[in-house]
Amino acid sequence: MADERTKYLLTEDRIPTHWVNIAPDLPGDPLPPLNPRTGEPAGPEDLTAIFPMALIGQEVSREPEVEIPDEVREAYRLWRPTPLYRARSLEKAIGTTAHIYYKYEGVSPAGSHKPNSAIPQAYENAQAGVRKLVTETGAGQWGSSLAFACARFGLECEVYMVGSSYDQKPYRRSMMQTWGATVHRSPSNRTESGRANAEHPTGSLGIAISEAVEVAAQDPETNYSLGSVLSHVCLHQTVIGQESIAQMEMAGEEPDVVIGCVGGGSNFAGMAFPWLRRNLRDGATTRLVGAEPTACPTLTEGVYGYDFGDTSGLTPLLPMYTLGHDFVPPPVHAGGLRYHGDAPVLCAAVRAGLIEARAVRQNPSFEAAVLFARTEGIIPAPEASHAIRVAIDEANEAREAGEERVILFNLSGHGHFDLSAYDAYLAGDLEDPEFDRSGVEAALAKLPQNVPALD
Ligand SMILES: Cc1ncc(COP(=O)(O)O)c(C=O)c1O
């Protein structure tokens, strides 16, 4: 049984020295991304217009571990290792026999896990002599993180911010500007992709990605940077899971289930993949559960196939669960979870039956977030609240089954810039949009045709 501690802290010398690459441990060969024009596997030359070679190397790496550059570990020291907590007050409030632990990524300068990847991406681009990075942001967390990382490594930063988040979170924009970035509301009239999607004023991550890729592809000194989905982003986030393994050892407990929310898949992958590697190599049996919004249920309702990563069809085709690249999810407050696809490496693990997925509605996720805030003190980001909901549901199931379940979840960020969403919830005005299957069917009908069927 665990002792009475609340926090499990590691010293700076315990920041991982390597990232965990799960790809070589997954069954079968990975499906390659495809060139959208030829339908043939995309090579590095398809990516060099917008990414530096070092990140392309990480993207396709088959090494089980990738060394973290010293300069990146140095920057990680600003907030890593992050704390792991035992949620004793929450446990008491829900009267559970389960033990609930959470890893808290909200202590980073931007308030979430996103700087874990923004820092190495800015570093490698600076090393390659790139002058400026352009990106999209949904919740504002990724844009803030890249703005912070660009300031640290002397790069300019331009951000296309999804319209609904731009309106809901003006202070995220202020944060990015404070770190020196330029911010545009997406869809904007600055790009062809933005103008072509003017009829979707609330925007989507897919549209904002199209705008950012379009800008980057036109300027040889400008690169594009993506905050999720790609394998190198999931790789960077594995510092979370590795630290959590060491911290659970300090707590003297083995989790039965590890949970994270899924937008493009990076924080969940970062938390879950080091645990998954133990399952695959050492015969551990930890369940791994991804929590996504009912309004954008990619893993639970999507089809498995090749699709574009963006709305306008500018990116290579990725093998993933998708709701269709021009599906525009309803403007739920978990803006970072409004993405039509998911990381190919995560989708491959789900398809292989190694990872479970659950969809969570908006109001129950806020109910869990408010209970968490009132017991544990931290006000969670709406994205992370999906993981809290599933953790509480797991704890309730454990009580009903008379089990002592050990539950670990990733609290991917704080919600200090999401208080208008909390206002709406507390006033009883928060909508709970249904999943619009008709919108998805129209979007799925537009999946690329010149590629192998996967489903
Ligand atoms: C706090 C937080 N959690 C989770 C996510 C979802 O992204 P990912 O699935 O890449 O972790 C976001 C995205 O913006 C976020 O801001």
The ligand as an ORCA input file, in Angstrom:
! r2SCAN-3c Opt
* xyz 0 1
  C      -4.141     21.081    -22.585
  C      -4.218     20.272    -23.838
  N      -4.359     18.942    -23.742
  C      -4.470     18.161    -24.835
  C      -4.429     18.715    -26.108
  C      -4.616     17.811    -27.277
  O      -3.491     17.654    -28.068
  P      -2.686     16.294    -28.129
  O      -3.681     15.211    -28.420
  O      -1.699     16.480    -29.201
  O      -2.054     16.109    -26.818
  C      -4.264     20.095    -26.268
  C      -4.180     20.690    -27.604
  O      -4.109     21.855    -27.810
  C      -4.145     20.888    -25.101
  O      -3.994     22.205    -25.185
*
